[in-house]
Amino acid sequence: MSPAQLPDFTYGAVYFRKSNPPEQDWERDYATAAADGYTWFRHWFLWSAIEIAPGRYDWADYDRQLGLAASHGMKTVIAEMITAAPEWLFSRLPHARYETRSGQRLESTMSGSCVTGGFPGLCLDNPEVAEAAGNFLQALAERYREHPGLGGYDIWNECTYWEDLCYCPATAVQFRQWLQQRYASLSALAAAWQRHSLVSWDDVQIPRHTGAYPDVLDWLTFRTENAYRWMAWRRDLLRAVDPTHPIIAHGVAGGLSRAAGYAADDWQAARVADAYGLTWIAARKGDEPWKQWHAVDLTRTAARGKTIWHAEAQGGPLWLQPQVPGRPREDGRIASPEDLRLWHLLSFAAGARGLFYPRWRPLLDGPLFGAFGPYGMDGGRTPRSQMAARIAHWAAEPEQAPMWQARPVLGELGILALPESQRFAHAQQGDAGYYTDAITGAYRGFIGHHLQPDLISLEDIGSYRLLYLPYPLGLSPETIERLRRWVWAGGCLVSEGCPAYLDHRGHVSPTQPPPPLAELFGAHETSVEFTPDLLADLQLTVSDLPARGGTFLQAYRPTTGKAIGWYEDGQVAAIENHWGQGRTLLVGSMLGAGISAHPDEPAPLLRWLLNWAGIEPHLCCSHPQVQARLHRGPTGLWLWVINPTREQATVQIALGSQWRSLSVGEVHWGGSAWEKEGRIHVTVGGRDATVVALG
């Protein structure tokens, strides 16, 4: 199987984690899983449990797993876990233990997801650790590369690591080498960092403070780049031994909230792997539908056409964890069969083409006992597992094959996620909360109007005519120039307030917006307020439409632009401008923050932005809580209609003019669909979906 030959759809679960399940149940569990439609299992191949002494490997349990997979017609994803280092290596290399910002060295501990020692591993920046881990990965691939039960490898579980790591001397060496490539000389670094008495590169230290300073911003950038360098190293080691099987990865859909602090950059992670996925658990995140939509949409756009999986999907309850107290049981805490149905079909509607549970059956040890698995503690079937089996069998039916080859159509607009903006927010405030509220609020506002806002990186703007730029305070010169060229060529850019107020070094321009953006937006600042505590209820109008702002406030006077929005006190809040073949709209506050703070209020301005840019929505839906998505594939189009409410709904879907000639075909899942008076009428059950072919 080559990377290009992943199945059109994959259904599976994480099964073996060394401490669980009991060995006497393995044969029975595999038989149950195969009968219930599971085609793949993923297992944690724990370095600490396999290399039990230097160069001495205990493969017995893992050999058995792949053998059982082959005998039951299943495939195995080997999840490499070099984040669990052998105990003997902790003893031999005490200097390679992770070091926190405060100077603490981390000992070998247990993982809450696997009662086995060796976590969080040792720092790969130490050459001795990289050599030992590399030897293990090579031995792993050499052992299983020709096994009939092998399907692929999963690298760097969840593609993130602790914010507080690593400050060890070996990482400091890597940081200095990275800086030497980034700056022409030590004197250039000294000037940029305003540390004017640096004499030697050895004087350069990892900053252990926070703040929007050049050294901190460089450190945050390095941490992310270094993390993905090591991710690519894993891939390259495995591929050198086994060029046949795909390299898979999955993150936590953290690109809008955890990229700066935790290196959870979905775009970089997806670039490394052949297929990419996400962990998303409603019990941890909340059951509001927009949250899961945004997570899968983010993963899909980051993957740039590669196959995506919901790699860890909730199949059971979650007990006694800090995210759940105080929330109602219906908020993902006590998963019902109908919850599973909704969560899984929603992921498929957003573009996922595979699904794995983080547990096939729950753990019997540790703080996550009983969590997430659709099957019982003893491996027996449950109402949840019966729902999972129903979906698995349906997904595998030949009639569904063309549907799985289809993908969501391009969104009507792109919401631009800029890592430098998130880094600035994280460095200045200690977390990315202001940035996250702005970008997720904007997404929430657009999807609330039944639009498909794609969450994109700067590399992808050429595919879109309309861009929304949230929380743009810290922009690099390269980003500014690229946006200027894109607008000049005909793009329509909507920016929230204070664009590039600080540059990529944290330096404030004495005039605002800075000259390249003042020209682009046709505006100059007249006043500004950085008073988020006072702006929680900020109101403004743009083109006579009411809107909420928040976090910061910037007011303007037009130069070449035209004022089309005002705050309640009469100050200009929005400037429209023409630039080359394109247009810009600068709104002086964070509209996304306003939506996050007032989620139950309508946001008509966001729908108006499509009219402003001359873009027709793909569709309109008559029900405020039901979402619909169009997918296009080699043989046609499909309409997915998702109903998160607990009551059956009959909705009307009006397709945009480019799709209006399509007619209703076969229903592949759910209720019924018919045409009447130019609209598609769909019945969809509560916590369910209807999927219909269009021809």
C-alpha positions in Angstrom: 0.0 0.0 0.0 1.5 3.3 -1.1 0.6 6.7 0.6 -1.7 7.3 -2.3 -3.6 4.0 -1.7 -5.3 4.7 1.6 -8.8 3.3 1.6 -11.5 5.8 0.6 -12.9 5.3 4.1 -11.4 3.8 7.2 -13.2 2.8 10.4 -11.2 1.8 13.5 -10.1 2.4 17.0 -7.1 2.5 19.3 -6.9 -0.9 20.9 -3.7 -2.0 22.6 -1.8 0.3 25.0 0.3 -2.4 26.8 -1.6 -2.0 30.1 -5.0 -2.7 28.5 -7.0 -4.7 27.4 -6.3 -8.0 29.2 -4.5 -10.6 27.0 -7.2 -13.3 27.5 -9.7 -11.0 25.7 -7.6 -10.2 22.6 -8.9 -12.9 20.3 -12.5 -12.4 21.2 -12.2 -8.6 20.9 -10.7 -8.8 17.4 -13.5 -11.1 16.3 -16.1 -8.7 17.7 -14.5 -5.7 16.0 -14.3 -7.4 12.6 -17.9 -8.6 12.9 -18.9 -5.0 13.8 -17.3 -3.5 10.7 -14.0 -2.3 12.1 -11.3 -2.5 9.5 -8.3 -0.9 11.3 -6.8 -0.8 14.8 -4.2 1.6 16.0 -1.8 0.6 18.8 0.7 2.5 20.9 4.1 1.0 20.3 5.7 2.2 23.5 9.5 2.5 23.3 9.7 2.1 27.1 7.7 -1.2 27.0 9.6 -2.7 24.0 13.3 -1.9 24.4 13.5 -3.3 27.9 17.3 -3.2 27.9 19.8 -1.5 25.5 19.3 -3.2 22.2 17.0 -5.9 23.7 13.4 -5.7 22.3 10.3 -7.5 23.6 8.0 -7.6 20.6 5.8 -10.4 21.8 2.6 -8.5 22.6 2.9 -6.4 19.4 3.6 -9.4 17.2 0.4 -10.9 18.5 -1.6 -7.7 17.6 -0.5 -7.7 14.0 -1.0 -11.4 13.7 -4.6 -11.1 15.0 -5.2 -8.2 12.6 -4.1 -10.2 9.6 -6.1 -13.2 10.6 -9.3 -11.1 11.0 -8.8 -9.1 7.7 -7.8 -5.9 9.5 -5.0 -3.5 9.2 -2.8 -2.0 11.9 -1.6 1.6 12.4 1.6 1.5 14.4 1.6 4.6 16.6 5.3 5.2 17.4 5.6 6.4 21.0 9.2 7.5 21.5 7.6 10.0 23.9 7.8 7.1 26.4 11.5 6.6 26.9 13.1 3.5 28.6 13.7 3.7 32.3 17.4 2.7 31.8 17.8 5.6 29.4 16.5 8.1 32.0 19.2 6.8 34.3 22.0 6.8 31.8 21.2 10.3 30.4 20.1 12.5 33.3 21.2 15.6 31.4 18.7 14.7 28.6 15.7 15.0 30.8 13.3 17.7 29.8 13.9 21.0 31.7 11.1 23.4 32.5 11.2 27.2 32.4 11.8 27.2 36.1 14.7 24.8 35.8 13.0 21.6 37.0 14.1 18.3 35.4 11.3 15.9 34.6 11.4 12.3 35.9 9.8 9.3 34.2 6.1 9.3 35.0 3.0 7.5 33.9 0.7 8.7 31.2 -3.0 9.2 32.1 -3.8 7.5 28.8 -1.5 4.5 29.4 -0.4 3.1 32.7 3.2 2.5 31.6 6.3 4.4 32.6 8.6 6.5 30.5 6.6 9.7 29.9 7.1 12.4 28.7 10.3 10.9 27.3 13.6 12.6 26.9 14.6 15.6 24.8 15.5 14.7 21.3 17.8 17.8 21.0 20.4 15.7 22.9 22.2 13.7 20.2 22.4 10.5 22.4 18.6 10.5 22.7 18.0 11.0 19.0 20.4 8.2 18.2 18.7 5.8 20.6 15.2 6.8 19.5 16.2 6.5 15.9 17.6 3.0 16.4 14.3 2.0 17.9 12.2 3.4 15.1 14.4 1.7 12.5 14.1 -1.6 14.4 10.3 -1.1 14.5 9.9 -0.5 10.8 12.3 -3.4 9.9 10.3 -5.8 12.0 6.9 -5.0 10.6 7.3 -3.5 7.1 6.4 -6.7 5.3 3.7 -7.9 7.8 0.3 -8.5 6.1 -1.4 -6.9 9.1 0.4 -3.5 8.7 -1.5 -0.6 7.3 0.7 2.4 8.2 2.5 4.4 10.9 1.2 7.3 13.1 3.9 9.7 14.2 4.1 12.1 17.1 0.8 11.5 18.8 -1.4 14.6 18.7 1.5 16.8 17.3 1.9 19.0 20.4 4.0 19.3 23.5 4.0 21.1 26.8 4.4 24.9 26.7 7.0 24.7 29.5 9.5 22.6 27.5 12.4 22.4 26.8 15.1 24.6 28.3 17.9 22.1 28.6 21.4 22.9 27.4 21.0 20.8 24.2 17.9 22.8 23.2 19.9 26.0 23.9 22.5 24.8 21.4 19.8 24.1 18.8 18.3 27.6 19.4 21.7 29.3 18.9 22.2 27.4 15.6 18.8 28.4 14.4 19.5 32.0 15.3 22.8 31.9 13.4 20.9 30.9 10.3 18.3 33.6 10.9 20.7 36.5 11.6 23.7 37.5 9.5 25.9 37.9 12.6 26.0 38.1 16.3 25.9 41.9 16.1 22.7 41.7 14.0 21.1 39.6 16.6 22.3 41.9 19.4 20.7 44.8 17.6 17.5 43.0 16.9 17.1 41.7 20.4 18.4 45.0 22.0 20.9 43.0 24.0 23.9 45.1 23.0 26.6 43.5 25.1 26.6 40.0 23.6 30.2 39.0 23.0 29.9 35.3 22.0 27.1 33.1 20.8 27.4 31.3 24.1 26.1 34.4 25.7 22.8 33.9 24.0 20.3 32.2 26.3 16.8 30.9 25.9 14.4 33.6 27.2 12.6 32.4 30.3 10.5 35.5 30.6 7.3 36.4 28.7 6.4 39.5 26.8 6.2 40.8 23.2 10.0 41.1 22.9 12.1 40.0 20.0 13.8 37.2 21.9 10.5 35.7 23.1 9.0 35.9 19.6 12.0 34.3 18.1 11.9 31.6 20.8 8.2 30.8 20.1 9.0 30.6 16.4 12.0 28.3 17.0 10.0 25.9 19.3 7.5 25.3 16.6 10.0 24.9 13.7 12.1 22.6 15.9 9.2 20.4 16.8 8.3 19.9 13.2 11.9 19.2 12.3 11.8 16.3 14.7 8.4 15.2 13.3 9.9 15.1 9.8 12.9 13.2 11.2 10.5 10.5 12.5 8.9 10.3 9.0 12.2 10.2 7.2 13.6 7.4 9.4 10.5 5.2 8.9 10.2 5.9 5.2 13.9 5.1 4.6 13.2 1.6 6.0 9.6 1.2 4.7 8.9 3.3 1.6 5.6 1.5 1.0 3.3 2.2 3.9 1.7 5.6 4.5 2.9 7.9 7.3 -0.1 9.3 9.1 -0.4 11.9 11.9 -3.1 13.6 13.9 -3.2 16.8 15.9 -5.7 18.4 18.3 -7.1 21.0 16.0 -5.2 23.5 18.0 -4.0 25.8 15.2 -6.2 28.7 16.3 -5.4 28.4 20.0 -2.3 26.3 20.8 0.1 26.9 17.9 2.1 29.6 19.6 2.4 28.0 23.1 2.2 24.3 22.4 3.5 24.0 18.8 0.1 22.7 17.7 0.4 24.0 14.1 -2.0 21.9 11.9 -0.6 23.3 8.7 3.0 22.3 9.5 1.9 18.9 10.8 -0.2 18.1 7.8 2.6 19.0 5.5 4.8 16.3 7.0 2.3 13.4 6.8 0.6 11.5 4.0 -2.7 11.8 5.7 -3.8 13.9 8.7 -6.4 13.9 11.3 -7.6 15.3 14.6 -8.5 14.4 18.2 -11.8 16.0 19.1 -13.8 15.0 22.1 -17.1 16.8 22.9 -16.7 15.8 26.6 -13.5 17.9 26.8 -14.4 20.7 24.4 -18.2 21.1 24.6 -21.0 19.9 22.5 -21.8 23.2 20.7 -21.9 22.1 17.0 -19.8 25.0 15.7 -16.8 23.8 17.8 -16.7 20.5 16.0 -17.3 22.1 12.6 -14.4 24.4 13.1 -12.1 21.6 14.3 -12.7 19.4 11.3 -12.8 22.3 8.9 -9.4 23.5 10.2 -8.0 20.0 9.8 -9.3 19.7 6.3 -8.0 23.0 5.0 -4.6 22.4 6.8 -4.4 19.0 5.0 -4.7 20.8 1.6 -6.4 17.9 -0.2 -4.9 15.0 1.7 -7.1 12.5 3.3 -8.2 13.4 6.8 -9.5 11.2 9.6 -11.3 12.0 12.9 -8.5 10.1 14.5 -9.8 10.2 18.0 -13.6 10.5 18.2 -15.7 10.1 21.4 -17.4 6.8 21.8 -18.2 6.8 25.5 -18.4 9.0 28.7 -15.7 10.9 30.5 -15.4 10.8 34.3 -13.8 13.1 36.9 -11.7 15.2 34.5 -11.3 19.0 35.0 -13.2 19.9 31.8 -16.5 18.4 32.9 -17.7 19.5 36.3 -20.5 22.0 36.2 -21.6 21.1 32.7 -25.0 19.3 32.1 -24.9 15.6 31.3 -26.2 16.4 27.8 -23.1 18.4 27.0 -21.1 15.4 25.8 -20.5 14.0 29.3 -22.7 10.9 29.1 -22.4 9.9 25.4 -25.6 8.4 24.0 -25.9 6.4 20.8 -27.5 9.4 19.2 -24.6 11.6 20.2 -22.2 9.2 18.5 -24.3 9.3 15.4 -24.4 13.1 15.3 -20.7 13.6 16.1 -19.5 11.1 13.5 -21.8 12.2 10.6 -20.9 15.8 11.3 -17.2 15.0 10.9 -18.0 13.2 7.6 -20.0 16.2 6.5 -17.0 18.5 7.2 -14.7 16.2 5.2 -13.4 13.4 7.4 -12.9 10.2 5.5 -12.1 7.9 8.4 -12.9 7.6 12.1 -11.0 6.0 15.0 -12.1 5.9 18.6 -9.3 6.7 21.2 -10.4 3.5 22.9 -12.1 0.5 21.4 -13.0 -0.5 25.0 -12.2 1.7 28.0 -9.0 1.6 30.1 -9.1 -0.3 33.4 -6.4 1.8 35.0 -5.4 5.4 35.6 -7.5 8.6 35.7 -9.1 7.9 32.3 -10.7 4.6 33.4 -14.0 4.0 31.7 -13.5 6.8 29.2 -14.3 7.2 25.5 -14.8 3.6 24.4 -18.1 2.5 22.7 -17.8 -1.0 24.1 -18.2 -2.1 27.8 -15.4 -2.4 30.4 -15.3 -6.1 29.6 -15.3 -5.6 25.9 -19.0 -6.5 25.6 -21.4 -4.8 23.2 -23.4 -1.7 24.3 -26.1 0.4 22.6 -23.2 2.8 21.7 -21.2 0.1 20.1 -24.3 -1.0 18.2 -24.6 2.5 16.8 -20.9 2.5 15.9 -21.3 -0.9 14.1 -24.3 0.4 12.2 -22.3 3.4 10.9 -19.2 1.2 10.1 -21.3 -1.3 8.0 -23.1 1.5 6.2 -19.8 3.3 5.4 -18.4 0.1 3.9 -21.3 -0.6 1.6 -20.3 -0.3 -2.1 -23.1 2.2 -2.7 -21.2 4.7 -0.5 -17.9 4.5 -2.4 -18.5 7.4 -4.7 -19.7 9.5 -1.8 -16.4 9.0 0.1 -14.4 10.1 -3.0 -16.2 13.4 -2.8 -14.9 16.4 -0.8 -16.5 19.6 0.5 -16.5 22.3 -2.1 -14.3 25.4 -1.6 -15.7 27.7 1.0 -17.2 31.1 0.0 -14.4 32.9 1.9 -11.2 32.2 3.7 -10.5 33.2 7.3 -6.8 33.9 7.5 -4.9 32.3 10.3 -1.6 34.0 10.8 0.9 32.4 13.1 2.7 35.7 13.8 -0.6 37.2 15.1 -1.1 34.3 17.5 2.5 34.4 18.6 2.2 38.1 19.4 -1.0 37.6 21.4 0.6 34.7 23.3 3.8 36.6 24.0 2.1 39.7 25.2 -0.7 38.2 27.2 0.7 34.9 28.3 -1.9 33.0 26.2 -3.5 33.4 22.8 -7.0 34.1 24.2 -7.6 37.4 22.5 -6.5 36.0 19.1 -8.6 32.8 19.6 -11.7 34.7 20.6 -11.4 36.8 17.5 -10.8 34.1 14.9 -13.2 31.5 16.4 -15.8 34.2 16.9 -15.6 35.2 13.2 -15.9 31.5 12.2 -18.9 31.1 14.4 -20.5 34.2 13.0 -20.1 33.1 9.4 -21.2 29.5 9.9 -24.3 30.8 11.8 -25.4 32.2 8.4 -25.0 28.8 6.8 -21.8 29.8 5.1 -18.6 27.7 4.8 -15.7 29.8 6.0 -12.5 27.9 5.3 -9.7 28.5 7.9 -6.6 29.0 5.7 -3.0 30.0 5.8 -1.3 32.7 3.9 -0.1 30.2 1.3 -3.7 29.5 0.3 -5.1 32.9 -0.3 -4.9 32.6 -4.1 -7.8 30.3 -4.1 -10.2 32.8 -2.5 -11.8 36.1 -3.6 -12.8 37.2 0.0 -10.5 37.1 3.0 -11.3 37.9 6.6 -8.3 38.9 8.7 -8.9 38.6 12.5 -6.7 40.1 15.3 -4.0 41.4 12.9 -1.9 43.2 15.4 1.5 41.6 14.7 2.2 41.2 11.0 5.5 40.6 9.3 6.6 42.7 6.3 6.3 39.7 4.1 2.7 39.1 5.1 1.8 42.8 4.5 3.4 42.7 1.0 1.6 39.5 0.1 -1.8 40.8 1.1 -1.2 44.1 -0.8 -0.4 42.1 -4.0 -3.4 39.9 -3.5 -5.8 42.8 -3.1 -4.2 44.7 -6.0 -4.9 41.6 -8.2 -8.6 41.7 -7.3 -9.0 40.3 -3.9 -11.5 41.6 -1.3 -9.9 41.9 2.2 -11.8 42.6 5.4 -9.5 43.3 8.4 -10.3 43.8 12.0 -8.8 46.7 13.8 -5.2 47.7 14.6 -3.6 45.9 11.6 0.2 45.6 12.1 0.0 48.0 15.1 3.2 46.2 16.1 5.7 44.7 13.7 7.0 41.1 13.9 9.6 42.4 16.4 7.0 43.9 18.8 7.8 47.5 17.7 5.0 50.0 17.4 4.8 52.1 14.3 4.6 55.8 15.1 1.8 56.3 12.5 -1.2 54.0 12.3 -1.8 52.0 10.2 1.8 51.8 9.2 2.4 53.3 5.7 2.0 50.2 3.5 -1.3 49.5 5.2 -2.5 53.1 5.4 -2.3 53.1 1.6 -4.0 49.7 1.3 -6.9 50.7 3.6 -7.1 54.4 2.7 -7.2 55.4 6.3 -5.3 57.0 9.2 -5.9 56.4 12.9 -7.5 59.2 14.9 -7.7 57.4 18.3 -7.1 54.0 19.8 -8.0 52.2 23.0 -6.4 49.0 24.4 -9.0 48.5 27.1 -10.6 45.0 26.7 -12.2 45.2 30.1 -14.1 48.4 29.0 -15.0 47.2 25.5 -17.0 44.0 26.2 -20.2 45.7 25.1 -18.8 47.8 22.3 -21.4 48.5 19.6 -20.9 50.0 16.1 -22.7 50.1 12.7 -21.2 49.2 9.3 -23.2 50.0 6.2 -26.2 50.6 8.5 -25.9 47.1 10.0 -25.4 46.7 13.8 -22.3 44.9 15.0 -20.4 44.1 18.1 -16.7 44.7 18.6 -14.4 44.0 21.5 -10.9 43.8 22.9 -9.4 46.9 21.2 -10.9 50.0 19.5 -9.3 52.0 16.7 -11.0 55.0 15.0 -10.1 56.5 11.7 -10.3 59.4 9.2 -10.5 58.4 5.6 -7.7 59.4 3.1 -8.4 57.7 -0.2 -11.1 55.5 1.5 -14.7 56.1 2.4 -16.2 56.0 5.9 -19.0 53.5 6.1 -19.1 52.6 9.8 -19.4 54.5 13.1 -19.1 53.9 16.8 -21.9 55.1 19.0 -20.0 58.3 19.9 -19.7 59.2 16.2 -16.1 58.2 15.6 -15.4 56.5 12.3 -15.3 52.7 12.8 -15.0 51.4 9.3 -13.3 52.5 6.1 -13.9 51.1 2.6 -11.2 51.5 0.0 -10.4 50.5 -3.6 -6.8 49.3 -4.3 -5.9 48.2 -7.7 -8.5 45.7 -8.9 -9.5 44.9 -5.4 -11.2 46.3 -2.3 -10.6 46.6 1.4 -12.7 47.1 4.4 -11.1 48.0 7.7 -13.2 47.7 10.8 -11.7 49.2 13.9 -12.5 46.6 16.5 -12.5 42.8 16.8 -15.9 41.7 15.3 -15.0 38.1 16.2 -14.5 39.0 19.8 -17.9 40.6 19.8 -19.5 37.5 18.5 -17.7 35.3 21.1 -18.9 37.6 23.9 -22.5 37.8 22.5 -23.0 34.5 20.7 -26.8 34.6 20.8 -27.1 37.9 18.9 -27.3 37.8 15.1 -24.3 39.1 13.1 -25.9 40.4 9.9 -22.7 42.2 8.9 -20.9 38.9 8.2 -23.6 37.8 5.8 -23.5 41.3 4.1 -19.7 40.9 3.5 -20.5 38.4 0.8 -22.7 40.8 -0.9 -20.0 43.5 -0.6 -17.5 41.2 -2.3 -20.0 40.0 -4.9 -20.0 36.4 -3.8 -23.1 34.2 -3.9 -23.5 31.7 -1.0 -23.5 28.0 -2.0 -26.8 27.5 -0.3 -29.4 28.9 2.2 -31.1 26.8 4.8 -34.4 27.6 6.4 -33.6 26.2 9.9 -31.2 28.3 12.1 -29.6 25.3 13.8 -29.4 22.9 10.9 -26.2 23.0 8.8 -25.8 21.8 5.2 -22.7 21.2 3.1 -22.1 20.4 -0.5 -19.5 17.8 -1.5 -18.2 17.3 -5.1 -16.6 14.2 -6.4 -15.6 12.5 -9.6 -19.1 11.2 -10.2 -21.3 13.9 -8.8 -22.4 16.0 -5.8 -23.8 15.2 -2.4 -25.8 17.3 0.0 -25.1 16.6 3.7 -27.7 18.0 6.1 -26.8 17.9 9.8 -29.4 18.4 12.6 -27.8 18.8 16.1 -31.2 19.4 17.8 -33.1 16.6 19.5 -36.2 17.0 17.4 -36.9 16.0 13.8 -36.8 18.9 11.4 -38.0 19.5 7.8 -35.9 22.1 6.2 -35.7 23.9 2.8 -32.4 24.2 1.0 -32.0 26.9 -1.7 -28.9 26.2 -3.8 -26.9 29.0 -5.3 -27.1 29.6 -9.0 -24.1 27.6 -9.8 -25.7 24.5 -8.3 -29.4 25.3 -9.1 -29.7 22.9 -12.1 -29.0 19.9 -9.8 -31.8 17.5 -9.0 -32.5 15.3 -6.0 -31.2 11.7 -6.3 -30.9 8.8 -3.9 -30.9 9.3 -0.2 -27.8 7.6 1.2 -28.5 8.1 4.9 -31.3 9.5 7.0 -34.7 10.9 6.2 -36.2 11.9 2.9 -35.6 14.6 0.2 -37.7 16.0 -2.6 -37.9 19.1 -4.8 -40.6 21.7 -4.7 -40.8 25.2 -6.1 -37.0 25.3 -6.8 -36.0 24.2 -3.4 -34.8 21.0 -1.9 -36.9 19.9 1.0 -35.2 17.5 3.5 -36.4 15.7 6.6 -33.7 15.0 9.1 -34.0 13.3 12.5 -32.9 14.7 15.8 -29.1 14.2 16.4 -28.9 12.8 12.9 -28.2 13.6 9.3 -29.6 13.2 5.8 -27.3 12.6 2.9 -28.6 12.9 -0.6 -27.0 12.6 -4.0 -27.6 15.4 -6.4 -27.5 15.0 -10.2 
